[in-house]
């Protein structure tokens, strides 16, 4: 019986994690220690470079602003900004497949009213750069105000009646969409465009909505793709935003998702979050009590006989309100007032002036007041010893359970912080392993050496029903994320073999995990992490179950090694920090070097496998399918997206045009590999069940023979 499972059935997750941990434990702790020490010794140099780079950038930005006063320069430099070129722009793309037709007039009206004309309560536009042209001057992006903005240039209806001699249908829709994506956005209008593609079909009417938007609009204006999708908002969409990017114990998310698997081995600082919330609550209560007692707006009696202590408290309260008002006015006001004007207003409201200071000094050093304060202090001490102290100890005993819970919360928080520090301690070694030694010891494959032209083509695979993944999960115990990782690995392996390229031992990829809500919703909730995953291509083609074993082990081994990278990226401590430390030229050189090594990027857009309800447009049309593409830049030749939506999973590709049409093999093989795995798992499960039945029958016959013999 053991032979039926051992070596064939996918390994148990605990066994995989234990094996990966044993391999991790063999690494020398001395190497980790020296990597950490080297990083700490480099911090003074890093900080000096940081201040120097930022000082030079500010000077250069001031010079450009004086030279081009009609332009609004982008102040922040991101990774995609450093990688942008004229031929290789970072255009994020989303495609919606809609059941029914779309009224372009209603679409334009809603975009104009709810996005372009949307303002803050004080009159400032929420998304001002959607009507501005994007240009560049001496390596810096800048916005130029347009006076002839026309929304008809941004929301178009494609001519689908004549495309290469025939009308656009489901047979050639991928070619039509790819042809649109391969063309650059016009440079004389703001860099975003929505194309509505009506498709003729024999059974029912269907439309496609193609959304393309420059990455700077998503980062600078904080606009979300959900703003442009025009989706109906349900009650579930009104959830509060999640402050911490990791899972909480009470999170009701799909526990079969890849993030749940990843976060099972990372630190989940739930106690720290609860301790922080309790600290904020206590601080708020103490502040409200302080304001109630010493703020003359709440208690005018404070100004009758103030002392220097009261004056200091008034200055503290006024300073806090000045900072608060200045931060709020800077975000929403059309013309933000200066901090001096706000300070003058707050001090005037509380009558904090030189005359009040003189009065406070006089009341403080007045001998009669000193005598009265001495009597008051003496009386307070005596009453505290006789009455207050016993009452305090009684209240302490009454609330002892709460203090014990708080102490336990503090201890758990300290333990979580120690775990976080342990993860931080390992980060330098992991970065050296992944970004230095692996680059020096690698053998280049075809995806790394192909000459890129910069134009992008997009395609997507046939859908895979979620029920197939659930059946494979039931038969093998593998999680859906592991099944998808196997299918992707096997498809890339077939890509090399069918096109006649040398098969590498592994393909280096960067994998980003994002939630479906990050695309569809309009809140600012972000929960993504990054891993550097090597696809193990030397897997047997004729044994899907054993190949699944290898992929499982590789995935969990990566998880054990790179939990620190995943945690850091979830907390937004990723390679974006390079743009603050290094000059843009150095960042571009480093990114071109890294993307030559990691030439494939994978994005998994997670959905709840138990949630099959589809989204709808504002006008009621059901969205049958959604595909999201992150643009490959620098030396990245292939961007893969695993899109989970409704009851289906699809694989989408955005590739450099030089890979066309060879990369279509990956899309064709992806659903086939999952179906082959499902067949193999079902066959093995059948064999296992029949073996159990025969074993039960033989056991029953042996027992009956024993009874006959005893009689």
N, C-alpha and C positions, 0 to 999 in steps of 0.2 A: 504493500500500500504506500509506503514512503516513496518508492520510486516513481509513483504517479505524480507526485507533487514536487519532489526535490529536483531542482535544476530546470523544471519546466514552469511550474506555477510561479507567478510574480512573488518576490520576496516580501515577507512581513515588514511593515514599516519600522517597527521597533528594531528588528534585526538589521535593517538597512542603516538606520541611524547609529546603532551600536558599532557596526562595521566601519562606518565613516568616521565615527569618533575615535576608534582605535587607530585608524590610519592617521588621523589628525594628531593623536597623542605621540606618535613616533617622531614628529617634527621637534627639532631641538629647541628648548626654551631659551637657550643662549642666543640663537638667531633672533627670536622675538625681542629679547631684552636689548640687544645691540641696535636693532632697527628702531625701537622706541627711543633709546638714548640718542641715536643719531638725529631723529626727528626733533627731539627736545633741544639739542644743541643747535639745530638749524633755525629754531624759532626767532632768535634775535635778528638773524639775517633776513628772515621772511618778513618780520615786522618792519624792518628798515626799508626793504624793497616795497612793501605795501604803502608806507607813507610817501616814499619817493614817487611811485607810480601814480598814486591818487593826486599828489600835488601837481605833477606834470599834466595829468589829464584835466584838472581844474583850470590850470593856466591856458592849456590849448583850447578848452571849451570856451573860456572867456574871450580868447582871441577870435575864435570863430563867430561868437555871438556879436562881437563888435564889427567884424568884417561883413557878416550877413545878418543885419538886424531884422530882415523880413522872414527869417526862418526860425523855427523852434527845434532846437537840436535835442536828440535823444540822449539823455544823461547816462543811462545805464548801459553797460556793455555785457552782453550775455554770450553763452557759448555759440548759439546759432548766429548771433551778430558777427562773431569772430570768423565763422565759417562761411558766411554769405559771400557769394560772388555774383556777377551779372548773369552768368550762365547757370548758376546753381543756387537758386533762391529757396528759402525755407517756407514753402507754401503748404499749410495744413489743409487736408482735403477730407470731406465727408460726403458720402453718397446715400441718399434716402430713396428707397423703392416704395412708392405710394400707390395704394389701390384707389383708382379713380383719377379724375383730372384735377388740375390745379389752376385756379384763377389767378393769373399774374397781376391783375389790377388790385385784387384784395391783398395779395402778397406784398406788393409795393406799398400799399396804404398802411398795412400793419407795421412794416419795417420803418416807414417814415414816422409814424406816430409814436410807436412804442420803443424805438431804439434811437433813431437819428435825432428826434425832437425831445427825447426824454431828458428831463432836467432835475437837478436837486431842488429841494424846497427854496433855496435862496437864489435860484436862477441859473446856476452853472450847468452846462451840458454834461451828461453822464459819460458820453463817449464822443468827445470832440474831434478825435482824429479820424473817425470814419468818413469825414468829409474833407480830409486833407490829403494832398499828394505826398508820397514818400520819395525823397531825394537823398543825395549824399554829397558831402563836401569834405574833401581831404580825409576820407576814411571814416567819417561820422555820419550816421543817419540823421535826417532832419525832416520836419513836417513843414509843408508849405500850404497856406490857406488857399482854397479854391473859391472863386466867386461864381463859377459856372457849373457847380455840382448838379448833376442830373441823375436821379435814381434809376432812370431807364438804362443807363450805361452799366449798372451793377446788377440788376435783376432782369435777366434776359429769357426769352423763349427760343430754344434752338429750332432751327429749320430741319425737321426730320423727314421731310417728304422726299428729298433727293440727297442721298449720301452714297457716293460711289456707284451711282446708277440704280439705286433702289432705296426704299424707305427704311427707316430705322425700326427694327423689331427686336424681340428677345434674342434672335440669333446673332445680331451684330451690335447689340447695345454696348458690350464691353469694348469693342473696337472704337465705337463712336465716343464713349466717355474717355477712353485713353487718348484719343486724338485731341480732345479738348484740353485735357490735363497737360499734354506734351507742349502746348503753346504757352508762352509766357503771358502773365497778366500785363495789360497795357500800362505803360509808364506815365501816361498823362492823366491818369485818374487814380483815386485812392485804391490801395492794393487789396481789394476784396471783390468777390463776384459770386452771384448765385445764378445758376443756369437751370431752367426748367425744361425737361426733355420729355415731351409726350411720345408714347410708344404705341404703335398699332399692334393689336393682338387679336387673335381669332376668338378668344373666349371672353375677355373682359378688358375694360379700359384701364390703363396703368400709366403712371408718370414716374419720372426719376428727377430728383432735385440734387444738383451737384453744387456744393459749397466749397469755395476756395478762399482762403484768407491768409494774409502774411502773418508770420509768427510774432512780429513786433506789435501788431494790434492786439494780440492775445495777451502779451506781457505788459505793454505800456498802459493800455486803457482798462485792463482787468476785464475785458469783455470775454464772455464764455461762448463756446459754440452753441450752447443751449439758447442763447439770445437770438441767434439767427435761424434756429430750427423751427420756430413757431409751433411748439408743441402745446397740447392741452395740459394744464397743471391740475394734478389730482391732489387729494388730501395727503397722500404719502409724500408728495413733493414738497410739502410745507414743513418737513422735519427740520429741527434745529441743526446747525452746523456742528461738526465734530471738531473739537479743539485739538485733540491729540491724534496724530496720524496712524497710530497703531490700534489694534483691537482692544476693546475693553471686555471684562468678563461677562457683562450683560449685553454684549453686542449680538443682535439677532441677524447676523449675516449668514451667508451660505458657508457652512463649515467645510464644504468640499472644495472651496475656492483655493487658488494657488496662494493667495495672500494668507489664508488661514494656515496652510501648510508651512509657509515661510515663517510666519510669526510665531509658530509653535516652538521654534528654536531660537527666537530672538527675545529680547527683554521687553516685557509688557509692563511699563511703570504705572500700574493702576493705583497702587497705594500712594505713589508720589502725586498723582493727579488729585486723589481725594484729599491728601494732606494740603496741597496747594489751594484747593477749593475752601477747605476749612480755615486756612490762614487768611485768605482773602475775605471770607465772611467775618472773621474776628476783627480784622483790620478795618473793614467797613463799619462795623458796629462801634469800634473805638473812635473812629473818625467822626461818625455822626454824633456821638456823645460829646466829643470835643467841640464840634461846631455848635451844638445846642447850648453848651455852657459858656463859650467864650466869643462866639460870633455876635457882634452887635445887631446884625440883621435878624437874628433869632432871639437874642436876649439883650435888649437895650440897657439893662441894669449894669452891664459890664463897664460902660463908660462913665458911671457915676464916681467911682473911686478906683481908677485903674492904677496898676503898678507896672514896673518894668517886666515882670513875668507876663502880665496880660498883654503888654505891647509886643513881646516876642511871639506870643501865641497868635496875635492878630496878624503879624507879619508872615508867620507860617501859613495861616489860613489864606491870606491874600495871595501869597506866592503860589500855592497849590491851584487856586482858581485861575490865576493868570496863565499858568502852564496849560491847564485844561482847556480854557477858552482859546488860547493861541493854537493849540493842536486841532481843535474842532473847526475853527474858522479857516485854518489853512487848507482843510480838506474840501470844504463846501462853498466857501464864499467866493464871489466873483473877484473882488478885490480884498484880499486878506489884510486886516489892520495890523499895524506894527505891534510888537510886544510892549513897547513903551506906552502906546495909547491904551492897550488893555490894562497894563499895570496902573496907569493913572486913573482909569475908570474904577478898578477894584478898590484902590486905596481911598478914592473919594467916596465910594459907597459906604465904606466902613469908618470913614472919618479918621484915617490913619495919616497924620501929618506931624509937622514939627511942634505945633502947639500941644498935641496929645502927648508927644514924647516929653516935653517939659513938665506937663502935668504928672506923667508917670514917674519921672525922676523925683519930683517934689513929694509925691505920695510915698515913694519908696524910702527916702532918707528923712522924712519927717519924724522927729523923736516920738511924738505922740502915737503915730501909726506904728512905729517900731515897737513901742511898749504894748500896744493892743495886739500886734501879731505875736509877740512873745507869750502873752497870756493865752492867746488862741492856740498856739502850738503846744504849750504846756497842757492845756485842757484836752487837746486832741490826743496827745500821747497817753494821758491818764485814762481817758475813756477807751482808747484802743486797747490798753492793757487789761482793763477790767471788763469791757463789754464787747468790743469789736473782735478781739482775738478769739474768745470762745465761740462767738457767732461764726467767725471765719472757719474755725476748725469743724464746727458742726456742718456748715455748708460743704466743706471739703469732704467730710465723711458721707454726706448725702449724695454728692456727685462723684464718689470714688470710682464707680463703674465707668463713668464717662471718661475720667482721667486715665484709667487703665486701658480703655479702648484707644485713646489718643496715644498713649505710650506704645501700644502694639503697632499702631499705624506708623509712628515715627520709626520704630525698629524695622518694619517691613520696607518703609521708604529708604532707610539707610542701606538695607540689603539690596534693593533695586538699584540704588545709586552705585553700590559696589560692583554690581553686575554690569552696569553701563560703563563704569571705569575700566572693567576688565575687557569689554568689547573695544573701547577706545584704545586700550593698551595694545590690542592685536592689529589695529588698522594699519600702522606703518608696514608691518610685515606682509599683510595681505596685498597692499598696494604694490610693494616691491615684487611680490610673486607674480601678480597679474599684469603689471604694466612695465616691468623691466626685464626680468629673467625669461618670462614666457615669450617676449618679443625677440630677445636675442637668440633663443633656441628654436625658433619656429621655421617651418618649411612653407613657403608661399603656395597657395592654391589659386585656381582660376578666378575665383571671386575677388581675390586680392590683387591680381595682376591685370585684370581687364582695364582697358583704356576707357575712361568715362567721358561722355560728351556733355552731361549736365541736364539733358532733357529727360523727363520722367514719363513712364508708361504705367498704367494701373490695370489690374485684372483681379478677379476673384474666383473662387472655386465653387463647385456645386455644394449645396448645404448638406450638413450631416445632422440628422435628428438627434436630439438629446437622449431619446430613449435608447439609442444604440450605445451611447456612452454609459448610461445607467446599467444596461445589460452587461456590458464588459466589466463594469465595476462590480456588479453582483457576482459574476463568474470568476473574477480574478482577485478582487480586493484592491485593485489599483484605483487611485483617485482620477477624476476626469482630467485634471491638469497633467498628470503623468501620461495618460493615454494620448492627449494632444501632443505632448512633447515627443512621445515615440513616433506618432504619425508624421510629425514635422521632420524628425531626424531621418526616418526612412525615406521620405519624399526628397530631401536634399541629397541623400545617398544616390537615389535613382537619377537625380539631375546630373550628377557627375558621370554616372555610368552610361546613360543613354546618349549623352552629348560627346562621349569619348574623351572626357577630361580625366587626368590622373586623380584617383580617389585619395584624398587626404585622410589621415588618421582621425582628425577632428576639425571642426569649423568653429572658430572663435566668434561668439556673438555676445551682444549686450541685450539683456532682456529687461523690459520695463513692464511693470504690472500696474494698471490703472483700473479704476472702477467705472462702470457704465454711467454712474451718476455724474462723474466728472465731465462727461461729454454731453449728456442729455439735460442736466439741470443747470440752473443759472446761479446757484450759490457758489461760494468760494471754497467749498470743501475739496481738499486735495488729499488723496491717500495713495501714493505710489511709491514704489521702491525699485531699485535697479540691482541686477546681478550680472556677472560675467559668466556665461554658461557656454561650455564647449560641447557642441553636438558630437556624440561618439558615432562616427560613420562606419567604423569597422564592426558592423553587427550582421548576423546571419539573415539573409533575405528569406530563407525558407522556414524560419522558426520565429514567428512574430512574438510568441510568449517569452522566449529567451531574450529576444531583442528588447522587449519591454522591461525585463529584469535589468539589463545593462543600462537602459535609459533611466530607470528608477534610481539605480545606484549612483549614476553620474549626477542626477539632479539633487539627490540628498547629500552627496559628497560636496557639491558646490554650496549647498545651503550651510553645511557645517563650517566650511572654510570661509564663507563670505557673509556670515550673519552680521559682521560689523559693517560691511559695505551696504547691505540692505538697510540696516538701522540708520546709518548716516544719511543715505539717500532719502529715507522716509522722513527724516528730520530736516531735509533740505540742505544737508551738509555734503554736497556732491561736488562734481568738477566745476560747478559754477563759481566756487570759491577761487578758482584759478584766475578768473577775470578781474578779481579784486587785487590779486597779488602780482601778477605778471603783466607786462605790456601786451597790447593786442597782437603784435607781431609774434611774440614768443608763444602766446596762447594759440594762435593759428598754426604755428609750426608744430607744437606739441599735439594739437588735435589731429592734424594731418598724419602725424606719426602713429597715434593711437588708432585712428580709423583705418589705417592701412592694415593694422593687426586685427581689429574688430570690424571687418568689412560687412558684416550682416547684423542688422538690428531687428529684434523681435518685440512686438508690443502685444500683450494679452489684455484685451478689454473684457473685464469680467462681468458676467451677469449672474443672477441667481438662477441656478438650474431648476429650482422649484417654482419659479415665477414665469409663467407663460403668457401673461397678459401683454399685448402689444400696445405701443404708444399710438397716439392720434394727433393729427394736425389740429390747429385751432378751429378749422372748418369741418372737422369730423372724419376726414379721410384716414383710414388705417395705414400705418407704416408697416409694410411687410418685412422690410429688411433695412439694416443700417450697416455701412462699412466705413471704417475710419482708417486713414493713412497718415503716418508721421513721415515727413519728407526725409529721405536719405541725403546727407550732405558730406562735404569733404571727400574722403576716399571710400565712403560707404556706398556699396553698389546695389544692395538689396535690402528693402525694408518689408518685413512680414508682419501681418496683423492677424491675430486670432480673435475673431469677433463673436461673442456670445450674445445672442439676442433672441428673445422669445423661446421657441422650441428648437432652434437651429444654431449651429456653429459653422462659421465660414472662415476660410483662409483668404486674406487679401494680400496682394503684393503691389508695392510701388518700387519699380526697378529702373535703373538707368537704361536708356533706349538701346545701348550696345548689347544688353542681355536678351533683347527681343529677337526671336520668339523662343529661345532655348529655355527661359525660366518658366514657361507655361507647363513644363513637365511637373514642376512642384505642385501646381494647382490641380493638375489632373490626377496625380498620385495620392494626394492628401486624403480624399474620401475613400479611395480604394484601400489604402493601408488600414484605415479604421475598420472597414468592413472585413478585411482579411483577419484582423485581430479578433473581431467579434466572432467570426466563424471558427477560428482556432480555439478560442476560449470556450465557446459553446460545445464544440466537439470534445474537448478535454473534460469539461464538466459532465457531459453525457457518459464518457468512459469512466469517470470517477464514480458517478452514481450507480452505473451498472456493476462496477466492481464491488461497491458497498452492498448492493442487493445480493450478488452471488455469495459474498462473505456471510451475510445474514442467513441466507438459505442453508449454507453449509454448516453454520453454527447450529441452526435449528435441527437439521438432520442428525448431527452428532448428539445433540441432547436427547432426541427421540430414541436413537439407538441405545443410548445409555439407560433410558428408562426400560426398554424392552429387555435388556440384559439383566437388569435388577429384578424384574419380575420373574 
